[in-house]
Amino acid sequence: MTPPRPGDRQPRLLSAKRAAEYMGLPYTSLRDAAFRGELLVVKVASRWYFDTRDLENFIQSHKERLV
């Protein structure tokens, strides 16, 4: 997935596959984080979608300094 350019409008909800690409994670890691309750999902019928705001919050909350 290419990074957004200034002025580009990106969808707020991403499919599980696109969310994994967005985060640079394997799909299974994203799915496991959702099952552990670390990532919220938006369920539409039987499909999972991920809010880009939640993905950004997840990234921010998992940052740590290696000393």
N, C-alpha and C positions, 0 to 999 in steps of 0.2 A: 504494500500500500504506500503510495507516494505521500509525502507530507503536504498538508494544505498550503496553498499560496495565499498571500494577502488578498482579500476580496473574494476568495472562493467560499462557496457555501457548502459545508459538509453536513451530511445527515447526523442528527443527534443520536439515533439508535443504529447500532451496527449488529449484523448477524454474528453468531458465535465465531464463525470462520474469519470474518473481517475484523472482529474485536481482537482475536488472537494475533492477527497480522499487525493491527494497530499497535498492540503492546509489544510485539516482537517475541511472543511466547508460542510454544506449541499449543495446539487446540486442547490437548489433554490437560495441560497445566491450567488453562483458563477454566475448563470444565470442572476440574478438581477444586479450584478456588471457589467456584460458584456452589458446589456441593457442600463445601466446608462453611459456607455462609460468609466468606470474605468478600465476595462480589455479589451484588444484587442483580437479578435478571428481570426483564420485562417479558412476561409470557403472553404470547398471542397465539391462540389455539395451542398447538403442540410445539411451536417454535420459540426459541429463546433469542432475545435481543438484549444488547448491553448498551446502557446510556454512556455516552462518551464522558460525561461529567463524573460518573462513578468510576470509570476507568482512570481518569486523571487523579481523582481522590485516592484511589488504590495505590497508584504510583507514588504520590506524595507521602502517603502514610507508611510506605515500605522503604523509604529512603533511609539510609543510615551511613554514618561516617565510619570508615575503616581506619582504625588507629594503629 
